[in-house]
């Protein structure tokens, strides 16, 4: 029974950390794009913004999953590792966003929240997932 209680406690703490990292991801995408992201997705039904945010959330979720899956025996060390790799993933996604913005015409943030469908959203989504995959693969 102790194992179950201990496992539930660990899951709750890792889950809370995962939620915090996902919320940071939402905040990051909101900072990188003009306007209020929530309004664009839920009120304006902007599919570009939804794909962009979804890719970032899937990427962060993958990093958190991998970090927890390969966690250290020490709970504290595993928690710290998950937090560090999650934040690293967010930082690298932002850097990749800025790099794509520099290498492509126009303002990427504005293009990605334009209500008119644009293929740049799929490229940026692929970059988010790819960056997250690289970070997840580096976790050992």
Helices and strands as residue ranges (DSSP letters): H 2-32, H 37-38, I 39-43, H 47-69, H 75-103, H 108-112, H 120-138
